Amino acid sequence: MKVWLACFLVLFALAELFDWLQEFNLPLPIYILGGAFLAVASNYEQIFGSYFADPSIEASLEQPQLDSLTPSTNPITLPVASFVEDAQTSLTDD
């Protein structure tokens, strides 16, 4: 009986909270500022943390030098392309 009473009270509290939240409105600028704050807070380590903690950031700011400007001589084979060609030829034979 205690479990049923506890479940009833929890569900009742959740239903009342849901009704209260449906009537709760904030102006649009508050939503925009909240979204901007969440974006900065979730990316704080990427934005600020790496610049202060990583001493090699100065070396990474230099542009890398390319050793060779010629394209690779190794051909790239795509097995999916041959599968599509086989499927197209089998469709035209039917």
Secondary structure, 3 states (H helix, E strand, C coil): CHHHHHHHHHHHHHHHHHHHHHHCCCCHHHHHHHHHHHHHHHCHHHHHHHHHHCCCHHHHHCCCCCCCCCCCCCCCCCHHHHHHHHHHHHHHHC
